[in-house]
């Protein structure tokens, strides 16, 4: 597939030499030797287009100026009336070249000199013998409406699949099933032998990785070795095919082909501009494989699953859209998810050019469907007729019309904005009706509760109004209590004064008399077993404050602590305040931010910045943000009043984070920076806390001022409101801390006369349900009765709506393509130069004279059924070849997504056809090989062959005769793929988490299979790309295998690897606590599935001895606690680095 | 190689010369050996051989390496390198001709540059007052004033400038260069992308796409910790040497059981390289050893220029060590970081000034330093962004995206110095004279690197792809 241009003297042409086919010779013009594949490709790409486009108008079919015709081999051979125009191989003597160089009297073309590239191409062509291949390929720009040449029609992959006869072989004893006969026949023809059979240990390791991507356990190896029954191997294959790990392994192969990604953008946050529901498609694939969904259904679902009736019926009758009444049609939820294949494309979202977006989306879909299922590169015909294959531009637009008549965008966004992806609610009509009813009923009840509680609260507040001045006086007295009573609690005080504590606290808050919030005083080291993460709290759980002092991000529970950061978490009813107590008199500026650290759950938080002075507290700014949101208090981004704040010593500047109804997912990362405007000092909470997380709270600043930072639990306190009530202002003006009782009582009375609020702003009003204990019993009973009703209703809500990214019928709504319609040819691929209208149809070379079916709707279902037809020449061949490639390392066709002219030819065409015909053949009693589209039967067929069970070490003669193993005379050794490398490590360390499905994780340290690590199109820096995982930007037919040093660095130094090494060493120590050599044996069994030989044990023991000598006695806490585990960690790591661990024979 | 490698002595005696060749001529820091045995090694090359081995150019190259200074967001040409007196004279009047139908938003009337231009150097090239230091180097530059591109949005335009294609995934310029030429230093990534903040859409801009993954650019965003996994936080270094030696013993036992071995050997060699990279890569990225003068030259002593200065100095250290391409994205100034720093829809007067101030001295420093070290003659330096900006005003102090005519400049390896090539119309709207399309720029860069852009191809998905698709003409008048 790939090719390097450098090499032999032929320069750029070396690459073309890789083409495996040599079209039959004939029709030579000037050149004698037959053109090889390189010549042919060169001629077709570089030479013929120039001759046709630049010369044929005057030297072609209609006109032969000077008697010369340059559009056929014969014409060239005949030459002009003046004589030959080309002398093969002689650049100097060829008149044609002189003419195009404008060297002599005749200058061609007369309208203008050819480009340098064109001249060079014709010159090179002459130099190489001016060979004119017989294979007729339609030149660019011409239409194929007139039909195809015989050569095109006869191209191998367009021929119907024939059930080839099984060839006869000499060594019949080697033939376990017909596959072996096909393989052996070719080997014998060359006088070669297959490799000996792989031994049982090698075999179980090969088969287990092949089908599940995981190693066999030592117990599984033992059981297989012990099973001497003739069908031991068959049982092994069947056991693995039945494992749910099979779908995860083989699903990944298919995801490569369909350019699967979990997220299109680096943030991966699931915004509307991302296809964050992609994972449902991935899970559908895994599940489809595990239940062995027949491949024809697999195809139909991915192209048109949304159009299938709700109950999946066998392919055939009853699946037609027209058979169903659209109004009553339920939704096919799995089928809709399956169409994710078409929705996860990569087409340059964000382009301002909306017409280009629409054409690019259709192009992506034409490409993934035609290449993925048919191995046909139809997308090459977007701008011009396909240069190599008989696919006309009209055929491209015939297919594109189907996709232009479908949509994956809800509608186009305004100019300049990125497109949003369609999110399809996965809900039947009945579900939707139920949900609407539920929403209506709960809303009604909530409204009733709201109005009832407002009325009850107001009644209560009215009843308390006469108490106003008493509470005000009490609040003032408490706030200014004598020094000796400093420790007296508000609860105690309220009880003594026969007042309610809650309203009294509210009055303290409202009047600006509140005392300090409660300090968090309990530090916890290494929270959640994460070294370097500290938590401060007061009450047992929340509110709390977390400091990540490390340079690494830490994913804990569901939240992510960024490196070197401070995060806070409010309690059920209580906010958290981080406070700066001014050590200076002067002017400061506040900057900072609050960021949701837990975007995956919760409902956002409220926030405020307040300034508490002796005279009371004012709110400088406040607001709230939704889940996943953030608030930046950067300079210039917030109200002016954060920029210039006059402070006196003892003033508090506070950043408050408050729960928003629900608190459990409210972890919020904060920055809080105070900068002195009239002096040199600055205070940065994050820096101070991450440097020294364990200093007392309150803590001194870095200048030695005591008590500057405080982090506190607001313990139910109400935060001040932004606009002070005039009555409160008058009260504050009337009293000072020095006021005598009479003055205070008088001011309180005046305040009571003026302050008659009965709404929620009254300090008497319960702030929430939690404070309803203030209300009279009958009020509470009334409210609680209603609430009980609501709670009952809420106990059985309709399930949450799930969404899928998929495709729906009709072009993008409100766009020029809305609805169902054919499209015009886009001349040269440009939407602003439209040609003929093309009816929607399938590539003509494949349908022949049969007219396209009438498209119902977009035509996707018709397209899907046509592709999934057992008589389609490409569908079966392409799929069995892909499966063969993953089992054997190479395909029978080594370009699995290109079965066209530029693709390779099958090494075993008869075998390919035999497999393709068995794959689609209905399962019947008389044919043991028929698969009936079952993928699992196909695996079985291949894996039970002797060909599959060969050793990876070929017979020397076979290796010499067939170094590329095109004859499959041995098994190909291969390195584990990125997913299998990591999964293997997790499996042997005993840390593999086999949970299936769901949203992808970003945490490489997770025990989940690598299939579930998030792939993001804009990020190629992660684990996967390092080990050649598929690039989610393109369809990957086959992975490259690179061996580069960064892979070794990962295995040597990455923290994930080291932590797994530790776990492995620990678990081996547990299994074999006593003997070192027994432990080495256990390691070999677990990692390599075999015992260690004496030499290996010796090497291991010697290494361990050296390591023990050099292990530092004063190492990390871990190494001291676990005694002599360090040498074993080092040893286990090198075993994980060994070739035997990463290569499968 | 500049030094003999002590690891040679560690090879077990039973390695035959043939095995040595198969296993270790894969490059991995042993270029001397690889060079000596090059022909034999190439004949042996298989899919699993080191894909980054240096390969000779198709014809003698004028440049061996590229530094691409990418001003992310689209720098305004009429305020930097393309003076337009008439634009200033007719400020406030409408553009006297129709704008193209492809518009992002409606812009207003003509907005003259708020910045003065002045002639610099012997060439007398006019450069804005925003770039006094670069102006001082103008005799080394070839300023291309007739650039044009196709896409009006950052994503598509960045993609085109880096890969040639606007919508779909294609290999980037750096990946094509690595594919075509390999890298001269096997101990460092061959294609580095230095960007403190992510430029628009990230990795697709340096992706290898369908080329093998080894040709992908390596992103360095943390300037102090550039390469992942270079340090083992647990085991002392001496232990790792013992691990590798023991690993080799075990691998040998495994290896000798099998006949076909090239991939196994390649992996053994990769570990040895990794071991050496642990000391060599940190050294390469450590700018502490540079003299005070050098750091000053790049502006690393000044908060305004410190970050981009360090990026430029790293770029020099990399090309000095044989890295094939370094792309330096300007995404962070002393005060702000953004994926589209040069995107002055507003705040043109201050924002553009700040951008220029934070890059001017570092760029000039880089050019002078390269020159002083004799590197400029075969290092190609390219400056520009994904497009320019409208000569018409967006609101009162901004300009919109503008792909129809803009400026880039090149310097060094094979470029004619001290010249201006091409022009836009009198208002700076359309490229009118000696137009250079992005494809032409790419063709020219490949040409300077000794590669025919029409011949560097890769077969994928049924056709041969190249960086310039089916376009691209080499801009011959600017070649030295």
Interface residues (C-beta under 8 A of the other chain):
Chain A: X1 X2 X3 X4 X5 X6 X7 X11 X12 X15 X18 X45 X115 X116 X117 X265 X266 X346 X347 X348 X349 X350 X351 X352 X353 X356 X360 X364 X367 X371 X377 X379 X380 X386 X387 X388 X389 X415 X416 X897 X898 X900 X902 X903 X952 X953 X954 X956 X959 X973 X975 X1017 X1018 X1019 X1020 X1021 X1025 X1028 X1031 X1033 X1034 X1035 X1036 X1040 X1041 X1042 X1043 X1044 X1045 X1046 X1047 X1048 X1049 X1050 X1052 X1053 X1054 X1055 X1058 X1095 X1096 X1099 X1103 X1106 X1107 X1110 X1112 X1116 X1126 X1129 X1130 X1133 X1134 X1135 X1137 X1138 X1139 X1140 X1142 X1143 X1145
Chain B: X28 X42 X47 X48 X50 X51 X52 X55 X56 X58 X102 X104 X105 X151 X152 X153 X154 X155 X156 X159 X166 X167 X168 X169 X179 X180 X186 X187 X189 X198 X201 X202 X203 X204 X206 X207 X208 X209 X210 X211 X212 X213 X214 X216 X219 X227 X228 X229 X230 X231 X232 X233 X234 X235 X236 X238 X239 X240 X242 X243 X244 X246 X247 X249 X250 X251 X253 X254 X255 X257 X258 X259 X260 X263 X264 X266 X267 X268 X270 X271 X273 X274 X275 X277 X278 X452 X454 X455 X456 X457 X458 X459 X460 X461 X462 X463 X464 X473
